[in-house]
Amino acid sequence: MRHYQFNILELTSDIDEEQVAEVFVRINSEGVPLDQGDFGLTLLSVWWEEGRKALEDFARSAKLDPPGPKSSANTYIDPSPDELLRVATALAFMRGRLRPVYQALRGRDITTGDISPEAREAQFAKLRDAQAADLEQPVVAGPKRPASVKWKLNDMIESEESGVLEYKSSAFYSYEPDVPEKVVAESVIKTVAAFLNTDGGVLVIGVSDHHQVLGIRPDPERKGVDTDRYVNALSSVLLSALGGAVASKVRIDIEELEGEPICIITVQPSPEPVYAKMSSGGQAFFSPIQQHNRPLEGKDLVSHVKAKCA
């Protein structure tokens, strides 16, 4: 440390907020890798602290279980303040890139390059209106953080099956005497594979196709395990059949509904095609087609993979 050279920047007492923000941005643009979202949040700290606090509060509450249906809680993503700022600025200025927005929020005239307090206030007024409209929107839940699925599980089972939602009575136990366990398990594997290969989705185990709450008790009883080991057993089956994508894109949780344990498998889309190993010894590529998971082959498979990787 004694031989390390430190740079020291001394600011005079009469420097204004605009200059402080400019110094911060210039220093960090050459040092710690910050993006335009960070610079935009810096301007909010200087000129609209309440706006930045609103973004931070929204992002923080999005990670918590919601108190009601209209909430910032989100089971699909964990939004950060800078991501929320990007949405608000896109709505306010109809621009996807933050660099020109940052300059606009400083009050810079794009023609003359001059900065004026009047222009800055006008641009911030647009941002205030856009951010208020943005943060007031109810969040649509989707797959990622199953801990927040609980609050809408009652509503979920009222929904019909779709390309992002399916129900299975069980993962191992067969309610039909002539259907073996491996067929039941492969049904789960096919659904998870199909979700991985498209837009993700939620698989609810312990609820029948007719929305009857059955619970998963027969599954762990058949395997002779408790609930925790049941989750491990199901994870092992999926990992063995689908490979490493399961570790990062699939999560299994147990929730309670009408006094019965329900298994929730939430799946994020995989950036790479996922092939399922079948009990027959081969591999298959599954995609949900009209709420039926079927293997794609030939031209259909090639077209799907090209579209996904485009």
C-alpha positions as CSV (number, residue, x, y, z in Angstrom):
1,M,0.0,0.0,0.0
2,R,2.9,2.4,0.8
3,H,4.0,2.2,-2.8
4,Y,0.6,2.4,-4.4
5,Q,-0.3,5.6,-6.1
6,F,-3.7,7.0,-5.2
7,N,-5.5,9.8,-7.1
8,I,-7.2,12.4,-5.0
9,L,-9.8,14.8,-6.3
10,E,-10.6,17.9,-4.2
11,L,-13.9,19.6,-4.8
12,T,-14.4,23.2,-3.7
13,S,-17.3,24.1,-1.4
14,D,-19.1,26.2,-4.1
15,I,-19.5,23.4,-6.6
16,D,-23.1,22.8,-7.5
17,E,-25.1,19.5,-7.8
18,E,-24.8,19.4,-11.6
19,Q,-21.0,19.5,-11.4
20,V,-20.9,16.9,-8.7
21,A,-23.0,14.5,-10.8
22,E,-20.8,15.2,-13.8
23,V,-17.6,14.5,-11.8
24,F,-19.1,11.2,-10.5
25,V,-20.0,10.0,-14.0
26,R,-16.6,10.9,-15.5
27,I,-14.6,9.2,-12.8
28,N,-16.6,6.0,-12.8
29,S,-16.8,5.9,-16.6
30,E,-13.0,5.4,-16.5
31,G,-12.9,3.1,-13.4
32,V,-15.6,0.9,-12.0
33,P,-17.6,-0.4,-14.9
34,L,-21.0,1.3,-14.5
35,D,-23.6,1.5,-17.1
36,Q,-26.0,4.3,-18.2
37,G,-28.6,3.0,-15.8
38,D,-26.2,3.8,-12.9
39,F,-25.6,7.2,-14.3
40,G,-29.3,7.8,-14.6
41,L,-29.8,6.8,-11.0
42,T,-27.1,9.3,-10.1
43,L,-29.1,12.1,-11.7
44,L,-32.2,10.9,-9.8
45,S,-30.2,11.1,-6.5
46,V,-29.4,14.8,-7.3
47,W,-32.6,16.1,-8.8
48,W,-35.4,13.7,-7.8
49,E,-34.4,11.7,-4.8
50,E,-38.1,10.6,-4.2
51,G,-38.1,9.0,-7.6
52,R,-35.0,6.9,-7.0
53,K,-36.4,5.9,-3.6
54,A,-39.7,4.8,-5.3
55,L,-37.7,2.6,-7.7
56,E,-35.6,1.1,-4.9
57,D,-38.8,0.4,-2.8
58,F,-40.5,-1.2,-5.8
59,A,-37.5,-3.4,-6.5
60,R,-37.2,-4.4,-2.8
61,S,-40.8,-5.3,-2.4
62,A,-40.7,-7.3,-5.6
63,K,-38.6,-9.8,-3.8
64,L,-41.2,-10.3,-1.0
65,D,-44.4,-12.3,-0.8
66,P,-47.2,-9.9,-1.9
67,P,-50.0,-8.7,0.5
68,G,-52.5,-8.8,-2.3
69,P,-53.2,-9.3,-6.0
70,K,-52.0,-5.8,-6.9
71,S,-48.4,-5.7,-5.9
72,S,-44.9,-5.3,-7.1
73,A,-44.1,-8.9,-6.1
74,N,-43.0,-10.8,-9.2
75,T,-42.4,-14.5,-9.6
76,Y,-40.7,-14.1,-13.0
77,I,-37.8,-11.6,-12.4
78,D,-36.2,-9.7,-9.6
79,P,-36.2,-6.2,-11.1
80,S,-33.4,-3.8,-10.1
81,P,-33.8,0.0,-9.8
82,D,-31.8,0.6,-13.0
83,E,-34.0,-1.9,-14.9
84,L,-37.1,-0.1,-13.7
85,L,-35.6,3.2,-14.7
86,R,-35.0,1.9,-18.2
87,V,-38.7,1.0,-18.5
88,A,-39.8,4.4,-17.2
89,T,-37.4,6.3,-19.6
90,A,-38.5,4.2,-22.5
91,L,-42.1,5.1,-21.7
92,A,-41.3,8.8,-21.2
93,F,-39.0,9.3,-24.2
94,M,-39.7,6.4,-26.5
95,R,-36.0,5.5,-26.5
96,G,-34.4,2.2,-25.8
97,R,-30.9,3.5,-25.2
98,L,-30.2,5.4,-22.0
99,R,-27.3,7.5,-23.2
100,P,-29.4,10.2,-25.0
101,V,-31.9,10.0,-22.1
102,Y,-29.2,10.7,-19.6
103,Q,-28.3,13.8,-21.6
104,A,-31.9,14.8,-21.8
105,L,-32.4,14.5,-18.1
106,R,-29.4,16.8,-17.6
107,G,-31.3,19.4,-19.6
108,R,-29.0,19.4,-22.6
109,D,-30.4,20.7,-25.8
110,I,-29.5,18.1,-28.5
111,T,-29.1,20.9,-31.1
112,T,-27.0,23.5,-29.3
113,G,-25.5,21.3,-26.5
114,D,-26.5,23.9,-23.9
115,I,-27.8,22.8,-20.5
116,S,-30.7,24.7,-19.0
117,P,-32.6,24.2,-15.7
118,E,-35.9,24.7,-17.6
119,A,-35.2,21.9,-20.0
120,R,-34.1,19.6,-17.2
121,E,-37.3,20.2,-15.3
122,A,-39.4,19.6,-18.3
123,Q,-37.7,16.3,-19.0
124,F,-38.0,15.2,-15.4
125,A,-41.7,16.1,-15.5
126,K,-42.1,13.6,-18.3
127,L,-40.1,11.0,-16.3
128,R,-42.3,11.5,-13.2
129,D,-45.5,10.9,-15.2
130,A,-44.1,7.8,-16.9
131,Q,-42.6,6.3,-13.8
132,A,-45.9,6.9,-11.8
133,A,-47.8,5.1,-14.6
134,D,-45.2,2.3,-14.8
135,L,-45.1,1.5,-11.1
136,E,-48.8,1.6,-10.7
137,Q,-49.2,-1.4,-13.1
138,P,-50.1,-4.7,-11.5
139,V,-47.4,-7.3,-12.1
140,V,-48.2,-10.5,-14.0
141,A,-46.6,-13.4,-12.3
142,G,-44.5,-15.9,-14.2
143,P,-41.9,-18.7,-13.6
144,K,-38.8,-18.1,-11.5
145,R,-39.3,-17.6,-7.8
146,P,-41.8,-20.2,-6.5
147,A,-41.7,-18.8,-3.0
148,S,-44.1,-16.1,-4.3
149,V,-46.4,-18.6,-6.1
150,K,-48.2,-19.4,-2.9
151,W,-50.3,-16.3,-2.9
152,K,-51.8,-17.0,-6.3
153,L,-52.0,-20.8,-6.2
154,N,-55.7,-20.7,-5.6
155,D,-56.2,-18.5,-8.7
156,M,-53.8,-20.6,-10.7
157,I,-55.7,-23.8,-10.5
158,E,-58.8,-22.1,-11.8
159,S,-56.9,-21.4,-15.0
160,E,-56.9,-23.8,-17.9
161,E,-53.8,-25.6,-19.1
162,S,-51.8,-23.7,-21.7
163,G,-48.3,-23.5,-23.2
164,V,-47.0,-22.1,-19.9
165,L,-49.2,-24.0,-17.3
166,E,-49.8,-27.7,-16.8
167,Y,-51.2,-29.9,-14.1
168,K,-50.2,-33.5,-13.2
169,S,-51.9,-35.7,-10.7
170,S,-48.5,-37.2,-9.6
171,A,-44.9,-37.6,-10.6
172,F,-44.4,-41.3,-9.7
173,Y,-47.6,-42.8,-8.3
174,S,-50.0,-44.1,-10.9
175,Y,-53.7,-43.5,-10.4
176,E,-54.3,-45.9,-13.3
177,P,-53.5,-49.6,-12.5
178,D,-52.3,-50.3,-16.0
179,V,-49.9,-47.3,-16.2
180,P,-46.4,-48.0,-14.9
181,E,-44.4,-45.5,-12.8
182,K,-41.9,-44.8,-15.6
183,V,-44.7,-43.5,-17.9
184,V,-45.9,-41.2,-15.1
185,A,-42.4,-39.9,-14.5
186,E,-41.8,-39.4,-18.3
187,S,-44.9,-37.3,-18.5
188,V,-43.3,-34.9,-16.1
189,I,-40.0,-35.0,-17.9
190,K,-41.7,-34.2,-21.2
191,T,-43.5,-31.2,-19.8
192,V,-40.4,-29.7,-18.2
193,A,-38.4,-30.3,-21.4
194,A,-41.1,-28.6,-23.4
195,F,-41.0,-25.6,-21.1
196,L,-37.2,-25.4,-21.3
197,N,-37.4,-25.4,-25.1
198,T,-40.0,-22.6,-25.3
199,D,-40.9,-19.8,-23.0
200,G,-40.7,-21.5,-19.7
201,G,-43.7,-22.4,-17.6
202,V,-45.2,-23.7,-14.4
203,L,-46.0,-27.4,-13.7
204,V,-48.3,-28.1,-10.8
205,I,-48.1,-31.6,-9.4
206,G,-50.9,-32.9,-7.2
207,V,-53.7,-31.3,-9.1
208,S,-55.7,-33.2,-11.8
209,D,-56.5,-32.1,-15.3
210,H,-59.9,-31.3,-14.0
211,H,-58.5,-29.0,-11.3
212,Q,-59.2,-31.4,-8.4
213,V,-56.7,-30.9,-5.6
214,L,-55.2,-34.4,-4.9
215,G,-51.9,-33.5,-3.2
216,I,-48.6,-35.4,-3.6
217,R,-48.8,-37.7,-0.6
218,P,-49.0,-40.8,-2.7
219,D,-45.7,-39.9,-4.5
220,P,-43.4,-39.9,-1.5
221,E,-45.2,-42.8,0.0
222,R,-44.5,-44.8,-3.1
223,K,-40.9,-43.9,-2.9
224,G,-40.7,-44.5,0.8
225,V,-39.3,-41.0,1.5
226,D,-40.3,-37.8,3.3
227,T,-41.1,-34.5,1.4
228,D,-37.5,-33.3,1.3
229,R,-36.2,-36.5,-0.1
230,Y,-39.2,-36.5,-2.5
231,V,-37.9,-33.2,-3.9
232,N,-34.4,-34.7,-4.2
233,A,-35.8,-37.8,-6.0
234,L,-37.7,-35.7,-8.5
235,S,-34.7,-33.4,-9.0
236,S,-32.5,-36.5,-9.7
237,V,-35.0,-37.8,-12.3
238,L,-35.1,-34.5,-14.1
239,L,-31.4,-34.0,-14.0
240,S,-30.7,-37.5,-15.3
241,A,-33.2,-37.1,-18.1
242,L,-32.5,-33.4,-19.1
243,G,-29.0,-32.7,-18.1
244,G,-27.4,-29.6,-16.6
245,A,-30.2,-27.2,-17.7
246,V,-32.2,-28.5,-14.7
247,A,-29.7,-27.1,-12.2
248,S,-30.0,-23.5,-13.4
249,K,-33.4,-23.3,-15.0
250,V,-35.7,-25.5,-12.9
251,R,-36.8,-25.1,-9.3
252,I,-39.0,-27.4,-7.3
253,D,-41.0,-26.2,-4.2
254,I,-43.7,-27.6,-2.0
255,E,-46.7,-25.4,-1.2
256,E,-49.9,-26.2,0.7
257,L,-53.3,-25.9,-0.9
258,E,-56.6,-27.0,0.8
259,G,-54.6,-28.8,3.4
260,E,-52.7,-30.9,0.8
261,P,-49.0,-30.6,-0.2
262,I,-48.6,-29.4,-3.8
263,C,-45.4,-29.6,-5.8
264,I,-44.6,-26.5,-8.0
265,I,-42.0,-26.9,-10.7
266,T,-41.1,-23.5,-12.2
267,V,-39.1,-23.5,-15.4
268,Q,-37.1,-20.8,-17.1
269,P,-36.5,-21.0,-20.9
270,S,-33.2,-22.6,-21.8
271,P,-31.0,-20.6,-24.3
272,E,-29.9,-24.0,-25.7
273,P,-32.1,-26.8,-27.0
274,V,-32.7,-29.5,-24.4
275,Y,-33.2,-33.1,-25.4
276,A,-34.9,-35.6,-23.0
277,K,-33.5,-39.1,-22.4
278,M,-36.3,-41.5,-22.7
279,S,-36.7,-44.9,-21.0
280,S,-36.6,-46.5,-24.4
281,G,-32.9,-45.4,-24.6
282,G,-33.3,-42.6,-27.2
283,Q,-33.5,-38.9,-26.9
284,A,-36.3,-36.6,-28.0
285,F,-36.9,-32.9,-28.3
286,F,-40.2,-31.7,-26.8
287,S,-42.3,-28.6,-27.4
288,P,-45.8,-27.8,-26.2
289,I,-48.1,-28.0,-29.3
290,Q,-51.7,-27.0,-28.5
291,Q,-51.2,-28.0,-24.8
292,H,-49.8,-31.4,-25.8
293,N,-46.1,-32.1,-25.4
294,R,-45.0,-34.0,-28.4
295,P,-41.5,-34.6,-29.8
296,L,-40.5,-32.5,-32.8
297,E,-38.7,-34.2,-35.6
298,G,-37.3,-33.4,-39.0
299,K,-38.2,-30.0,-40.5
300,D,-40.3,-29.1,-37.4
301,L,-37.3,-29.6,-35.1
302,V,-34.9,-27.7,-37.4
303,S,-37.3,-24.8,-37.7
304,H,-37.9,-24.6,-34.0
305,V,-34.2,-24.7,-33.1
306,K,-33.4,-22.0,-35.7
307,A,-36.2,-19.8,-34.3
308,K,-35.1,-20.3,-30.7
309,C,-31.4,-19.5,-31.5
310,A,-32.1,-16.6,-33.8
